[in-house]
Amino acid sequence: MKRLLSTISGQVFPFERIEEFAGNGESLEVSIGGLAAARVRPGRHLWERFADFLPVSIDAELSLGEGGTPLLPAGRALADHTGIGRLLLKNETMNPTWSFKDRGSLTTIAMARQMGEAVTATISTGNMGNSIAAYAAHAGIRAVVFVPRYAPPEKILAMAIHGATVVRVSAPDYSVMKREVLGLAAGLKLRVVSGNGPVRTEGYKLTAFEMFEQLEGSVPDFIAVPTSACGHIRGIFKGYRELVEAGLIDRLPRMIVVQAANVNPIVSALREGRERIVPVTGKETVAEAITSGDPPGGDEIVLKARRFGWLAEDATEEEILDAQLRLARAGHFVEPAAAAPLAAARKLRAAGKIGRDDSVVLMLTGSGLKDMGVFARRTAEVIDSDLRNVRGDVEKILASSRWGKV
């Protein structure tokens, strides 16, 4: 039995409901009966092995090869920087469209196919629009993507090349835009997918299932997630909760809500002891992928954080850019939002909220190629040379203090 439940008051809705939120604004979550008997099945694909946990059937023809992303030790430099000895990186930039959004797009397009929908729509700062455009094109479904005025041009072009229709909307801020566009769904009979939608969130459970396999059944102490629309963090946590319900693990990880200090409605609510978020308006951040100043699911995340002992931390613009550079110097080029967990984990370790020997997973959510505008803030070391001078230039490089014998 499948149905949708509102995440705070527990109102019941049919699984096929086209609106993504309850009438009172609460997020909706898929409830699947019989999870206590769910088992990991044989199968080549992750979604085949964990089919008992999913509300939609997924055909191989819908997949673009998402998942199977590395879960790697962060390395000495990042471990020393944070003071966390067991620091792990879940590199979601290696999904087909270079972000974690592909996992949710798989289940979203599977739902559209199941419902016989010829058109699907989404609201995105870029990553989700790119992902939905690719998966819809692959499935033969038309995609409409609503983006804010500041969406990076490289992300818009990536949507358009897949054939999506992009609608750039001027609005006071992203949260206002999102609320207005979502309100069009029922009247237009158009499923408009946001980052916190119930079926999209089911795709993010696959990350939890994949880490369960990669860690051979062990559970990280903490998982740090850049948090904006809230679907990613609650999807990963929902996956672990269902693994507990099925008796496959016996404890839950503690999630870490990570936001930019400029746009931090959830972190500030938890820091100040409030039960509800206060919208953040009129502010921007270099971490443009996490700019929801008034996320509809924010109050639920505050509630979950208090109930399950989650941590929350934000990062300043300078800390985010520093973290991006440190990750790049360790071999991981990520967009600014994906770098924020590194800065947050370091601050939480310094505050004694994370132990040196705790296992901490940082979710690297999107590739640095998603937002090249950040390079306006950086300088690149480029030496102009020619064939006559190139040997001498290389000799100078090798003789510089930055280079030593290996």
C-alpha positions as CSV (number, residue, x, y, z in Angstrom):
1,M,0.0,0.0,0.0
2,K,1.4,3.4,-1.0
3,R,0.2,6.8,0.1
4,L,1.5,10.2,1.0
5,L,1.6,11.5,4.5
6,S,2.2,15.1,5.6
7,T,5.4,15.1,7.6
8,I,4.3,17.0,10.7
9,S,0.5,16.5,11.2
10,G,0.3,13.1,9.4
11,Q,-2.5,14.0,7.0
12,V,-3.1,11.2,4.4
13,F,-3.2,11.8,0.6
14,P,-3.3,9.5,-2.4
15,F,0.0,8.6,-3.8
16,E,-0.9,10.0,-7.2
17,R,-1.5,13.5,-5.8
18,I,-0.2,16.1,-8.2
19,E,0.5,18.9,-5.6
20,E,3.8,18.4,-3.9
21,F,2.7,19.8,-0.5
22,A,-0.2,19.6,1.8
23,G,-2.8,22.4,1.9
24,N,-1.2,23.7,5.1
25,G,2.3,23.8,3.5
26,E,3.8,20.7,5.0
27,S,6.0,18.5,3.0
28,L,4.7,15.1,1.9
29,E,6.4,11.8,2.3
30,V,5.8,8.5,0.7
31,S,4.6,5.8,3.0
32,I,5.1,2.2,1.8
33,G,3.5,-0.7,3.7
34,G,5.4,-3.9,4.6
35,L,8.9,-2.5,4.9
36,A,9.6,-4.7,7.9
37,A,9.7,-7.6,5.5
38,A,11.7,-5.7,2.8
39,R,14.9,-7.4,1.6
40,V,17.8,-6.7,-0.6
41,R,17.2,-8.6,-3.8
42,P,19.7,-9.9,-6.4
43,G,20.2,-7.4,-9.3
44,R,22.8,-5.6,-11.3
45,H,21.4,-2.1,-10.5
46,L,20.9,-0.5,-7.1
47,W,17.2,0.2,-7.8
48,E,16.7,-3.5,-8.6
49,R,18.4,-4.7,-5.4
50,F,16.3,-2.2,-3.3
51,A,13.1,-2.5,-5.3
52,D,11.2,-3.5,-2.1
53,F,11.9,0.0,-0.7
54,L,10.7,2.0,-3.8
55,P,7.2,3.2,-4.6
56,V,7.7,3.2,-8.4
57,S,8.9,0.6,-10.9
58,I,12.0,1.6,-12.7
59,D,12.8,0.2,-16.1
60,A,16.4,0.0,-17.2
61,E,15.6,2.2,-20.3
62,L,14.9,5.1,-17.9
63,S,18.4,5.0,-16.4
64,L,21.3,7.1,-17.5
65,G,23.7,5.2,-15.3
66,E,23.2,7.2,-12.1
67,G,24.7,6.0,-8.8
68,G,27.7,3.9,-8.1
69,T,29.5,7.1,-7.1
70,P,32.7,6.8,-5.0
71,L,32.8,6.9,-1.2
72,L,36.4,7.7,-0.5
73,P,38.7,8.6,2.4
74,A,39.2,12.4,2.3
75,G,43.0,12.1,2.6
76,R,45.5,13.4,5.0
77,A,45.3,17.1,4.1
78,L,41.5,17.4,4.5
79,A,41.6,15.2,7.6
80,D,44.3,17.4,9.2
81,H,42.4,20.6,8.2
82,T,39.2,19.5,9.9
83,G,40.7,17.5,12.7
84,I,38.5,14.5,11.8
85,G,40.5,11.3,11.3
86,R,37.7,9.3,9.6
87,L,36.6,11.8,7.1
88,L,34.9,10.4,3.9
89,L,33.7,12.1,0.7
90,K,30.6,10.8,-1.2
91,N,31.4,12.1,-4.7
92,E,28.0,12.7,-6.3
93,T,29.6,14.9,-9.0
94,M,30.2,11.6,-10.9
95,N,26.5,11.1,-11.7
96,P,25.5,11.5,-15.4
97,T,24.7,15.3,-15.1
98,W,27.3,15.8,-12.5
99,S,25.1,16.2,-9.4
100,F,23.1,14.2,-6.8
101,K,19.9,15.4,-8.5
102,D,20.1,12.4,-11.0
103,R,19.0,10.0,-8.3
104,G,15.8,11.9,-7.7
105,S,15.2,12.5,-11.4
106,L,15.2,8.8,-12.0
107,T,12.3,8.2,-9.7
108,T,10.5,11.4,-10.8
109,I,10.6,10.4,-14.5
110,A,9.6,6.9,-13.6
111,M,6.5,8.4,-11.8
112,A,5.7,10.5,-14.9
113,R,6.0,7.5,-17.1
114,Q,3.8,5.5,-14.7
115,M,1.1,8.2,-14.7
116,G,1.2,8.6,-18.5
117,E,2.3,12.2,-18.4
118,A,3.7,13.7,-21.6
119,V,5.1,16.9,-19.9
120,T,6.9,17.4,-16.6
121,A,8.1,20.6,-15.0
122,T,10.5,21.5,-12.4
123,I,11.8,24.6,-10.4
124,S,15.6,24.8,-10.2
125,T,18.6,27.0,-9.6
126,G,20.3,24.8,-12.2
127,N,21.3,21.3,-11.1
128,M,17.8,19.8,-10.9
129,G,16.7,21.5,-14.2
130,N,19.7,20.1,-16.0
131,S,19.0,16.6,-14.5
132,I,15.3,16.6,-15.3
133,A,16.0,17.9,-18.8
134,A,18.4,15.0,-19.5
135,Y,16.2,12.3,-18.0
136,A,13.0,13.6,-19.6
137,A,14.7,13.7,-23.0
138,H,15.9,10.1,-22.5
139,A,12.4,9.0,-21.7
140,G,10.7,11.0,-24.5
141,I,8.9,13.4,-22.1
142,R,8.9,17.1,-22.6
143,A,10.4,19.2,-19.8
144,V,9.7,22.7,-18.7
145,V,12.2,24.2,-16.3
146,F,11.6,27.4,-14.2
147,V,14.8,29.1,-13.1
148,P,15.5,32.3,-11.1
149,R,17.1,35.3,-12.8
150,Y,20.6,34.5,-11.3
151,A,20.8,30.9,-12.6
152,P,24.3,30.4,-14.1
153,P,24.3,30.5,-17.9
154,E,26.2,27.2,-18.2
155,K,23.4,25.5,-16.3
156,I,20.7,27.1,-18.5
157,L,22.5,26.0,-21.7
158,A,22.9,22.5,-20.3
159,M,19.1,22.3,-19.9
160,A,18.4,23.8,-23.3
161,I,20.6,21.4,-25.2
162,H,18.5,18.5,-23.9
163,G,15.5,20.1,-25.5
164,A,13.9,21.6,-22.3
165,T,11.9,24.8,-22.4
166,V,13.5,27.2,-19.9
167,V,11.4,29.9,-18.2
168,R,13.5,32.5,-16.4
169,V,11.4,34.1,-13.7
170,S,12.1,37.5,-12.1
171,A,11.0,37.4,-8.4
172,P,12.0,39.0,-5.1
173,D,13.8,35.7,-4.2
174,Y,13.9,32.1,-5.0
175,S,11.5,30.9,-2.3
176,V,8.7,33.3,-3.5
177,M,9.2,32.2,-7.1
178,K,9.1,28.5,-6.0
179,R,5.9,29.0,-4.1
180,E,4.1,30.8,-6.9
181,V,5.1,28.3,-9.6
182,L,4.2,25.3,-7.4
183,G,0.8,26.9,-7.0
184,L,0.2,26.5,-10.8
185,A,0.3,22.7,-10.7
186,A,-3.3,21.9,-9.8
187,G,-4.9,24.4,-12.2
188,L,-2.7,23.4,-15.1
189,K,-2.8,19.7,-14.2
190,L,0.9,19.8,-14.6
191,R,3.2,17.9,-12.1
192,V,5.7,20.6,-11.0
193,V,8.6,18.9,-9.2
194,S,10.6,20.7,-6.6
195,G,13.7,19.6,-4.7
196,N,11.5,18.5,-1.7
197,G,8.9,16.6,-3.6
198,P,7.9,13.2,-2.2
199,V,8.8,11.0,-5.2
200,R,12.1,12.9,-5.9
201,T,13.0,12.3,-2.2
202,E,12.5,8.6,-2.8
203,G,15.4,8.7,-5.3
204,Y,17.7,10.2,-2.7
205,K,17.1,7.2,-0.5
206,L,19.2,5.3,-3.0
207,T,22.2,7.2,-1.7
208,A,21.7,5.7,1.8
209,F,21.3,2.3,0.3
210,E,24.4,2.7,-1.7
211,M,26.5,3.8,1.3
212,F,25.0,0.9,3.2
213,E,26.5,-1.4,0.6
214,Q,29.8,0.5,0.3
215,L,30.4,0.5,4.1
216,E,29.3,-3.2,4.3
217,G,26.5,-2.5,6.6
218,S,28.2,-0.1,9.0
219,V,26.6,3.3,9.6
220,P,28.5,6.6,9.6
221,D,28.3,8.7,12.7
222,F,27.5,11.9,10.8
223,I,26.5,12.8,7.2
224,A,26.9,16.5,6.2
225,V,24.5,17.7,3.5
226,P,24.2,21.1,1.8
227,T,20.6,22.0,2.6
228,S,18.2,24.2,0.7
229,A,14.9,22.7,-0.4
230,C,15.4,19.9,2.2
231,G,14.6,16.9,0.0
232,H,18.2,15.6,-0.2
233,I,18.8,15.5,3.5
234,R,15.4,14.0,4.4
235,G,15.7,11.5,1.6
236,I,19.0,10.1,2.7
237,F,17.8,10.0,6.3
238,K,14.5,8.3,5.2
239,G,16.6,5.6,3.5
240,Y,18.5,4.9,6.8
241,R,15.2,4.9,8.7
242,E,13.8,2.3,6.4
243,L,16.9,0.1,6.6
244,V,16.3,0.2,10.4
245,E,12.7,-0.8,9.9
246,A,13.7,-3.7,7.7
247,G,16.2,-4.9,10.4
248,L,19.2,-4.4,8.2
249,I,20.9,-1.9,10.5
250,D,20.4,-1.1,14.2
251,R,21.2,2.6,14.4
252,L,20.8,5.8,12.5
253,P,23.4,8.3,11.4
254,R,23.2,11.9,12.7
255,M,22.7,14.3,9.9
256,I,24.4,17.7,9.7
257,V,22.3,20.5,8.1
258,V,24.8,22.7,6.2
259,Q,23.8,26.2,4.9
260,A,25.5,29.4,3.7
261,A,25.7,32.0,6.5
262,N,24.0,34.5,4.1
263,V,21.0,32.2,3.6
264,N,20.6,30.0,6.7
265,P,16.9,29.8,7.8
266,I,17.2,26.3,9.2
267,V,20.6,26.7,10.9
268,S,19.6,29.9,12.5
269,A,16.3,28.4,13.8
270,L,18.2,25.6,15.4
271,R,20.9,27.8,16.8
272,E,18.4,30.2,18.3
273,G,16.1,27.5,19.7
274,R,13.1,28.3,17.5
275,E,10.6,25.6,16.3
276,R,9.9,27.4,13.1
277,I,12.2,29.0,10.5
278,V,12.2,32.7,9.9
279,P,12.5,33.4,6.1
280,V,15.7,35.0,4.9
281,T,15.0,37.4,2.1
282,G,17.0,39.7,-0.1
283,K,20.3,38.0,0.4
284,E,22.5,36.0,-2.1
285,T,25.4,33.6,-1.7
286,V,28.2,32.3,-3.8
287,A,26.7,28.9,-3.0
288,E,23.8,29.6,-5.4
289,A,22.6,25.9,-5.3
290,I,21.5,26.4,-1.7
291,T,19.6,29.7,-1.8
292,S,16.1,28.7,-0.5
293,G,15.6,31.4,2.1
294,D,12.1,30.1,3.0
295,P,12.0,26.4,2.1
296,P,8.5,24.9,2.5
297,G,10.0,21.8,4.3
298,G,12.1,23.9,6.7
299,D,10.0,23.4,9.8
300,E,10.0,19.7,9.3
301,I,13.8,19.6,9.2
302,V,14.0,21.7,12.4
303,L,11.7,19.2,14.0
304,K,13.7,16.2,12.8
305,A,16.9,17.8,13.9
306,R,15.7,18.2,17.5
307,R,14.1,14.7,17.6
308,F,17.1,12.8,16.3
309,G,20.0,15.0,17.6
310,W,21.2,16.3,14.3
311,L,23.8,19.1,14.1
312,A,23.6,22.3,12.1
313,E,26.2,24.7,10.9
314,D,26.7,27.4,8.3
315,A,29.7,28.8,6.5
316,T,30.6,32.3,5.4
317,E,31.3,33.2,1.8
318,E,35.0,33.2,2.6
319,E,34.9,29.8,4.3
320,I,33.0,28.3,1.4
321,L,35.5,29.6,-1.2
322,D,38.4,28.4,1.0
323,A,36.8,25.0,1.3
324,Q,36.2,24.8,-2.5
325,L,39.9,25.5,-3.0
326,R,41.0,22.9,-0.4
327,L,38.9,20.3,-2.0
328,A,40.2,21.1,-5.4
329,R,43.8,20.9,-4.2
330,A,42.8,17.4,-2.9
331,G,41.6,16.4,-6.3
332,H,37.9,17.3,-6.0
333,F,36.5,20.2,-8.1
334,V,33.1,21.0,-6.7
335,E,30.7,23.9,-6.9
336,P,30.6,26.2,-3.8
337,A,27.5,24.7,-2.3
338,A,29.2,21.3,-2.3
339,A,32.2,22.7,-0.5
340,A,30.2,24.1,2.4
341,P,30.1,20.8,4.3
342,L,33.9,20.8,4.6
343,A,33.9,24.2,6.3
344,A,30.9,23.2,8.5
345,A,32.6,20.0,9.6
346,R,35.7,21.9,10.6
347,K,33.8,24.3,12.7
348,L,31.8,21.6,14.4
349,R,35.0,19.7,15.2
350,A,36.5,22.8,16.7
351,A,33.4,23.3,18.8
352,G,33.7,19.7,20.1
353,K,30.4,18.6,18.6
354,I,32.2,16.1,16.4
355,G,34.9,13.8,17.8
356,R,38.3,13.2,16.2
357,D,37.5,9.5,15.8
358,D,33.9,9.9,14.5
359,S,33.2,8.8,11.0
360,V,31.9,11.8,9.0
361,V,30.6,11.7,5.4
362,L,30.6,14.9,3.4
363,M,28.2,15.0,0.5
364,L,29.9,16.5,-2.6
365,T,26.7,17.4,-4.3
366,G,27.7,19.1,-7.6
367,S,30.6,19.6,-10.0
368,G,32.6,22.8,-10.1
369,L,31.9,23.0,-13.8
370,K,28.3,23.7,-12.8
371,D,29.2,27.3,-11.8
372,M,32.2,28.8,-13.6
373,G,31.2,32.3,-12.5
374,V,33.0,31.7,-9.3
375,F,36.3,32.1,-11.2
376,A,35.6,35.9,-11.2
377,R,36.7,35.7,-7.6
378,R,39.9,33.7,-8.3
379,T,43.2,34.1,-10.0
380,A,44.8,31.3,-12.1
381,E,48.5,30.8,-12.3
382,V,49.2,30.8,-16.0
383,I,52.6,31.4,-17.5
384,D,52.7,32.7,-21.1
385,S,55.7,31.2,-23.0
386,D,56.8,30.3,-26.5
387,L,59.0,27.6,-28.0
388,R,62.2,29.6,-27.5
389,N,61.6,30.2,-23.8
390,V,59.6,27.2,-22.7
391,R,62.6,25.3,-21.4
392,G,63.8,28.2,-19.3
393,D,60.3,28.8,-17.9
394,V,60.0,25.1,-16.9
395,E,63.5,25.3,-15.2
396,K,62.3,28.3,-13.2
397,I,59.2,26.4,-12.2
398,L,61.2,23.4,-11.0
399,A,63.6,25.5,-9.1
400,S,60.8,27.4,-7.3
401,S,60.2,26.8,-3.6
402,R,56.8,25.3,-4.4
403,W,58.5,22.3,-6.0
404,G,60.6,19.7,-4.3
405,K,61.9,16.2,-4.9
406,V,59.2,13.4,-4.5
